[in-house]
Amino acid sequence: MIDGGVPFPMASDAGGKIGQVYGVYDEMAGVDIRGRFIIDPDFVIRAMEVLTPEVGRNPEELVRQVKAFQHVRATGEVTPSGWQPGQTTLTPGPDLVGQVWKVWKPGVTA
């Protein structure tokens, strides 16, 4: 555990240089607005969320999405909305188009 109880490193963006690059710097207020970005090992942004300060982010959803992106990268399968590790995944392809509802049932494990 890192000082402050957060189990991962956090950074500060004094001056907004990082926020400007990612489009979340509010020049009028002189601060970054709430933004989170999931960046894969190839430095490709896979997901982003930007919220105004009065609404908090959901850390459980962030962890779920990171696990889903890791699974997709490792297997080539795709994960439906709300997917959790161990649940049914989908194999992408033309046969799946318009048929997801027949293949995927929320909460069903593989």
RAKAKA-V650550 format. One line per field, one symbol per residue. ss: DSSP state (a for helix, b for strand, c for the rest). burial: # if it has 9 or more other ideal C-beta (glycine too) atoms within 8 Angstrom, else .. A space follows every 50 residues. Layout:
BEGIN
ss: ???
burial: ???
END
This chain:
BEGIN
ss: ccccccccccccccccaaaaaaccbbccccbbcbbbbbbcccccbbbbbb bcccccccaaaaaaaaaaaaaaaaaccbccccccccbccbcccaaaccca aaacccccbc
burial: .#..........#..#.##..#.###.....####..#.#.......#.. #.....#....#.######.##....#.##..#...####.....#...# ...#......
END
